[in-house]
Amino acid sequence: MKRILFVSCSPRGRAAESHRLAQRIIGHLLEMQPDAIVMERMIGWGTIDHVDENYAIAQASSSDPSQSGSISVSDELIQELESADVVVIGTPMHNFTVPSVLKAWIDHVVRVRRTFNVTPGGKVGLLRNCPVLVAVASGGRFSGERARQPDFLTPYLKAVLGIIGLRDLAFFSVQGTGSGPDAIAEARTRADQALREHFSLLQS
């Protein structure tokens, strides 16, 4: 592991619970390899535009796309992903799934003939597989005995990142943040324990 790509997706930025949890993950990674470089991509404030007409036309054509518009953004984001040895995504859960800013990032990096090909047997990823560690914060609870809402975020990320070749996903979460400080403290403790267990297994 040499390069860590950190994609932070909350509109609350560094104050977000998902950002805090992602930083805990990065801390564990840096303990394993102190000389690793962290590349931070903050998208929670809508800094990535959605794909545009030129991008859509390029998706339907086998010719080289024009580099104007969002294609150039797509190339930049894909290059960041290609250079990473591990990816950390810090994201809130919005309406049971990923926030729109993360969906915009996904639309840029999941790109036919660039990060995946379509074959008679289905879609084949073109990226080198690397670990993807996802830190999720949610106001409600979506897993465990006290779950009260569905989870479309986890299966969606597994499916869509798998298309481009990223199949090694691990999820950590702070759930119930809307239930007050005590619930947040409990959720943080559970998440920290899950992280310790995960990284102790990697080092064993």
N, C-alpha and C positions, 0 to 999 in steps of 0.2 A: 504494500500500500504506500503510494507516494503522494497522490493528490485526492483530496476530499472535496467533492462538489456539494455545497450546502444550498438548497433551494428553500427559501423562507416565504411562506404564503399568506401569513396573517396580516390583515390591515392594521393590526396593533403593533406590528414590527417587533422590536426587541422586548416590548412589554408583554408579548403574547405568551400564553402558557405553552403553546406548541413550540415557540422559539426557545423557551427555557428548556423544554425537554430535549429538543434537538441539540442544544448546547451541551447537555449532559451526555448525549450520545457521542458528540464530537470529542468531549473530554476523555471518554473511554478509548476512543480511537487513537487519540494523541498519546495516551499512556502506553498503548501498544507500539506506536511509532512516533516518537516525539518530533522527528524531522519532517513529518508530512506537511504538505501545503494545503491550506483551506481556501477554496474559491467560493466566495459568497455571492449568491444571486438573490437579491431581495425583490420579490414580485408582488408582495401583498398590497402595495399602494397602486396597483394597476399600471406598473411601469412597462409591461409588455402589451403591445396592441394585439388585438385579435387578427387572425389571418385575413388577408385582403383578396381582392379580385385577381391580382397577378399570381398569388399563391394558388388560388383555386384553379386557375387556368393551367398552371404548371402541373398540378396533380393529374390533370386529364390529358397531358401531352407527354410524349416520350422525348421531346427535344429539350435541350438545356433551357432552363427558365431564365427570364430576365432577372437581374439582380436588384431591380428596384422594388420598393415596397417591403412587405413583410418577409419575402424570401431571404433577404440579407439578414434579418433578425433570426430567422429559422436556422440559417447556416451558423451563425454565431452561437446559438444555444446548443445546436448539435455538436459543434466542435468542443464546447465545454464538457458535454456529456461524454464524448469520445475520449477526452483526455483524462477523465476521472477513473480512479481505481476503486472508489467507493462513493456512493451517492447518499446524502442525508436529506430527507424532505421533511420540513416542519410545516404542518398544515392544520387549520381548524376543520371541523366537519360542519358544512353548511347545508341545511335541509337534507340531511341523511347522506350526503355525498361530498365530493371535492368542491372547493370554492371555485368560482368562475376564473380566477387568476391562475389557478393550477391547471384548469382545463385548457386555458389559452396556451400555457407552457407546453402541455401535452400535445396540443394540435400542431405546435411548431416542431416538436422533436419526433413525433410519430409521422413520418413522411415517406411515402412510397418512392422506391428507387433510391432512397437516401439512407433510411434506417431500417427499411424492410422491403422485401420483394414479394410480389404475388405470384405464386406458382400453381400448377394444377392440383397440388396437394394442400394448398392453403398458403397463408402468409408466413414468410420466413424472415426472422430477424437478422439484421446485418451488424449489430453492435456486439462488441465483446461483452460477455456476461460479467457482471460485477455485483457485489452486495449493494442492496438498496435498503436503507434503514429509514422507516417512516415514523415520525413522531406526530401523533394525532391528539388534538384537544377537542373536547366536545362538552357542550353545556348539559346534555343529557347522557344517559348510559345506554350503550349499544351492544355490550357484551357482558357475559356473566349472569348470575342469578337475578340481579336487579335491573337487567336490561328492560328498557321501556320504549325503545325506538329501533327501527331497522337500520342496517348498515349496508349501504350500497358503495361506500368508499373503498373498503378493503377488497371486495371481489373485482371492482372496476380497475383499481390500480394493478392488481395481479394480472388481469387479462390484458389491459392496454400496454403495460410495460413489457409483458411477455411477448407481445407482437414484435417488438424491436430487439428482443434478445435478452432483456433483463428479467431473469426468472428467480433470482435469489433475493426474495423480499422478506423482511422481518418488520413487524408492526409493534409499536409501543404506544400507550395512550394514557392520557389524564382525562378521565371521564367524570361527569357530574359537576362541572365547574359552575353551573348555574344554581347549585344547591347550597352555596355559602362557603365561608372560610374553612370550616371543619371538614367538609366534603373534599375541598381542594387539597387540604393537607393530607388526608387519607389517600387520595388518588395519587398524589406525588410520591408518597411512601411506597405504594404498590408499584408505581412505574419504576422507581429507583431500584426496587428489589428485582423486578423483571430484567432491568438492564444489567445488574450485577450477575444474575444467573446466566444471561445470554453471553456476556463477555468472559465469564469464568469458564464456560464450556469451550469458547474459542481458544482460550489459552491453555486448556488442559490437554 
